[in-house]
């Protein structure tokens, strides 16, 4: 209730800044007040008790008089002197309080100093997510809003649902083709289109945030570029929506980017499904990927402070979920591990405590995974500078927090009575984790790029041009030589045959009408007859070729055939294969760094995932090593130019001459009749080689990566 520093502010006079904006919010049935500084765009959430005190501040009363007034009016809820000192420090430091506090009162506002340190730390830790403000888009969004306003209602919702549902039907009908095209997604020839599509999609995404924020009355004053791991992408600052009293409006602004982006993905999918291969088709496909899959992976993920995080906070009614979850973990540790009697519980109910603790554990585990992934990506792609950046990340996100935890253990006043217990439990926990990582054997695997191949197969090409009319043999079914696979149509051939038959009839009539004196024309008329007959025979052959037949016994494989129904197909287009499943095998390409797995360990079972069909896992076994080093790939599908991971000689136009030697391994597929299999289809093979502790596996992987980069 009382504070030793109270005398420093008791006689001062203060009032809430007239420019401050105050909104009343409801969280989980409780009332809170949100104060926003329009200049700095800073937000503070106050309890009703704290707001009652702040609202009564004026130049006519001292801080102590206002505090005593609250004690009389709200004896059970009035804030204590310590809370008032802390509250005044926060709001004064944020320029939300006008006061005549003496200069030495600044020492009371330690929290303001910590806030500045936190902002600086945030900028240092976010150097891989650097934001560069460029432009004030407020006027532009205001001019654009009237054009979009009619769509922010029932009509817009109906139209959005209609387009998205239609696109989903298109996706279901072209699922195989949609997945198969991912094989060339990261090929060098597609990277530029992928980035352009990504930048345009993210600009459209940010437009969604900005327009919805303006629609509900907020301000958007910053449009800039965010260097997301050195990749420039647009961003807008729509944080003014945090002050909206209606939580559904706040959620819609947070979800606005994803709503716009899913619409873009749906339109792109419709264009892709109804266009022929080419630049437009490729741009549409790249847009589908960046506007749907990346949105699911990043924006909707609540463990990252992107759109999904803010939506979750408002959906469950727990603001500042990330910060409060860390406080909840600390409370549990102090209360139940360190046996601290007096510890602050940041939750207000059991359900809120469950949310905070669950989110705190999940976000901590995800942070470890994120640090590892970013560091491996930086070292693997940039190496020299990547090692430096990875070291900085480890220092900022791991070493410094560990140092703060040690400082907390040895200096935190709350642990004064139980410090020995806290240190012992902490050291024991670290020792247990290290023991688990260094001693307990865990499954060990290695991955390799692979293709499936069969010794007996036949590619099915269109022998003439036409419109795809009907699929006769179901893909994945067994066919015999001569069975009809599909039928095409080309009415031009029928027309040409009729014309040729007409010429033949006319020539025969001319032949019959020739008189004895006109026998000199006999040879010419006979030549016309032969030409007409040859024309009929030629066009009849073209017409016969519209019906494709199996050249051999086997399985008819055509994963993306449905998308061709009704389309015009040129001559020479590959539409599938007839394969002999009894001869299917796996060919895996193993880099030299992983060769020790092949020579030192027994190759046990394996799993194969084919590109474009990641939901299917094919079991494999009976692995054998081809002991000699190889330099020529078994298929160009494995090369970097085709979207694989093997770098090949750029001078080799066939893309099969690898720059570095490798080893080949073979294996057998347990279900060779699976409909996803066809000759030279690419995938990823994961082979189980035994059990070893995770720490040993991680150390080995890091050493192999460093050796590979140093060699290059």
C-alpha positions, 0 to 999 in steps of 0.5 A: 500500500505504501511506498518510500518514494511516495513523497517525490510525487505526492505534492505534484500536479498532473493530468492526462494529456488532452491528445491521448485517445481512450477506448473501453475494451472488454476482455473475457468479461472484464472491462479495461481501458486502452490509452493511445498516444497518437504521436508515438502510436504507443498503447497502454492497457489500464484496469478500471481501478487504475483508470479511475485514478488517472481520469481524476488527475487535474491541475487543481489537485495534487497526486496525493489528494487524488489518491486519497479521494480514490481511497474514500470512493473505492476503499476496496479497489483503490490503487496503492502508492507503489502502483501509483508511482509505477503507473505515473512513471509509465505514462509520463515516460510515454508522454501521456501525462502532463505534470510538474514533477521535479527533475529528480523524480526521473529516478522513479521511472526505472520502467521507462528506462527498461522500456527504452532498453527493450526497444533497443534490444528488439531492434538488435534482435530483429535485424533479420526482420528490419523495417524501413519506413518509406511512405505515408499511405493515409491519403492513398488509402482514403482515395481507394476506400470508396472503390472497395467499400461496396465489397466490405459487406454481405455482397463482398462476403458472398462474392469472396466465398463464391470465388474461393469455393469455385477455386477449391473445386478447380483445385480438387479437379486438378490436384495431381497437376497442382502437386506435380508442378511443385517439382520445378518451383525452386528451379533457377528459371523460376526463382525470379517469377517466384519472387515477383509473385511473392512481392506482389502478393504481399503488397496486396496483403498489406493493402488488405490490412490498410483498407480494412483499418481505414474502413473501421476508422483507423489510421495507417501512416506507414508503408515501408519495406521489411527485409525478411532475412535480407529479402525485401517485402512490403509492410504497413503499420495498421496498429491503430486498430488496437484501439478499436473497442469492437474486438471483431473489428480488430480481428478483421483488420488483423485478418484483412491481409489473409482475406485479400491474399486467399482471394488472390490465390483463388483467382490465380488458381482459376487462371492457372487451371484454365490456361495453357503452359506459358508465362501467365500459367507460371505466374499464376502458379507461383502466386497460388503458392506464395498467396496460400501456402506461405500465408498458412505457414507464417501469417496464420501461425500464432507462435509468430507475432504476425496476423495469427498472433493478434487474431488469437489474442482477441479471439480468446480475450487475452491481450499481450499473450506472448509477454504474459505467457512468459510471466506465467511460466515464471510464476509457475517456476517460482511457485511450484519449483522454487517454493516462493510463497509470494509470487505474482500470478498474471492470470485472472482465471484458471482458463486464462492460466491454461492459455498462458501456460500452454502458449508459453511452452509452445512458443519457447519450443518453437523459438528453439526450432526457429533459431536452429532453422535460421542458423542452419539456413544462414550457414548453408547459404551464406557461410562466411557472413552466415556464420557471423550472423548465426553467431549474433543470433545465438548470442542475442536469442540464447546466450544473453537470455541465459545470462539474464537467467543466471543473474535472476537466479543469483540476484533476484530478491524474490528468491532470497529465501529459496535461492539454494533450491532454485539454483539446484533445481535449475542446474539439475534441469540443465543436467537432465536435458543434457543427459537426455540429449547426450546419452539416450539413443534416438532414431537416426536417419539420413535423407537423399534425393531419389528417383523411381525407375523401371527397366520396362516402360513406354512414354505415351505421346500425342501423335497428332493434335486435337482436343482431349475428348475422353479418358478411357483407361483409369490411371493406375489400372492395369492395361494390355497391349492395344487397349485404348487409353484415351480418345481425342477429337479433331473435326478438321480431319473429318472435314479434310477427309470429306473434301478428299472424298469429294475430289475422288468422286469428281475425278472418277466421274471425269474418268468415266466421261472421257471420250476416245479423243480425250484419252490424252487427259487420262494420265492426269485424271488418274493422278488426281485419283491417286492423290485423293486416295493418298489424302484420304489415307493420310487423314484417316491415319491422323484420325486413327492416331486420335485414339491412343493405345497401350504399346505394352502390358503394364500399369497406365500412369497419368497423374495429371490427366484430368486437367487435359480433358477438353483442352487442345493438345499439340502433337508430341505432348507427353501425357503419361506412361505405361510401366511394368511395376514388377521392375520398379526400384529406387535410385538414391543420390548420396552426397560424399558427406553422408557416405559414412552412413553407407559404409559404416552403418546397416541400411535398414528400412526407408520411406519415400515421399514423391514430390507433388504427393507429399501425403503418400509415404512409400515404404522401401527396403533391401537397400544396396550401395553401388561402391564406386563414386559417380559423376553422372546423374541417372536423370536430369530431374535430380539436377538443380536446373529441374528443381532438384538439389544436385548442382550440375555443370552449367555447360552440360545442356543435358543437366546430368553431369554433377559438379561433385562426385556422389554415391548411388544406392538402390532400393525396392518399393514394397508396393510397386503397383502404387498409382503414384509411381512412374518412371523417373519421378523425383522424391526424397528418400529417408533411410533409417540407419540405427539409433544414436543420441540427438547431441551426437546427430546434431554435432555430426550434421553441423560438422558435415555442413561446415566441411561441405562449405569449407570445401567449396 
